[in-house]
Amino acid sequence: MSTIDDDAILKKKLAAWQVDPRIPTGFQREVWQRIAVEETARQASFKFQFIDWVAGLLLTPRYATAIIIAGAFLGIGVAQVGAMNTNSRSMKNLETRYIGTVDPYQHIASR
Amino acid sequence: MIPISTSHHAEAPRKAALVFLAALAAAAVAFCLYYHFATHHVKMMMSRPAGEMDWLRTEFHLTDDQFAKITALHKAYKPKCGVMCQRIMEANANLDRLINDNKNMTPAVEAALKQCAIVQEDCHRAMLGHIYAVGAEMNPPDRDRYLQMMKQWIIEPRLGMNAAVSKPPHD
């Protein structure tokens, strides 16, 4: 019985409950102030200063061109090493093929 | 609203990242182009049926005349090499059979061993003759390098009996 009474009281209280959502005065201003403070702190930190510095450099046409050319040269360098390895393996393979045409024992072994 | 915007500060790193991506793209394109052209010649040699002769030409700096003579020598040697392969496999197959059939040394096993040695000697003689003939067509430094490379295939033992026995006869 007491549970039914409790439910009735609760329902009554819930029905009477009214929410008055009032945003404190200057809420928006405070939020933007906090954002501004965070922004200032971010800009002040070494990491972001460094990023900004690098970004500033990269956005200079001279440096942007230089880094793209450097990228191209890096690609060529890596490709040269890779091509040398591939060619070396292929030439060894061709050498073995040639030996197989001259040496009967090697010819039998390679079949 | 207070006009504070983070877009200005975010814009520079974003643009810088684009520059960085452009550099990566340049690296990738340069890699692909260079790799393709640098390996194209050797890949073509690999794909050709007589690519090993192209290899010989490149490796030992053969002129057209030298290459023509060596190709002719090679064509003349090829049937001899085929006959040698046949003799090797027959001698090895005979020795293999005799080893399986006998539990100790018999005159037949000894004869088969001798036959293998004779075949090997004949092979090496024919092969060395061909190597000398090919080397004679080359320039002296290339000839020396060629002989140096080929002599290991004469001197070093490298083929077990089973490898030759298990193969079908040479066509």
Interface residues (C-beta under 8 A of the other chain):
Chain A: Q28 R29 W32 Q33 I35 A36 E39 R42 Q43 I51 D52 V54 A55 G56 L57 L58 L59 A64 I67 I68 I69 A70 G71 A72 F73 L74 G75 I76 V78 A79 Q80 G82 A83 M84 T86 N87 S90 M91 N93 L94 E95 R97 Y98 I99 G100 T101 V102 D103 P104 Y105 Q106 H107 I108 A109 R111
Chain B: M1 I2 I4 T6 H9 A12 P13 K15 A16 V19 F20 A22 A23 L24 A25 A26 A27 A28 V29 A30 F31 C32 L33 Y34 Y35 A38 T39 V42 K43 M45 M46 G51 E52 M53 D54 W55 L56 E59 H74 Y77 K78 C81 M84 C85 I88 M89 Q120 C123 M127 H130 I131 M149 M150 W153 R158 L159 A163 A164 K167 H170
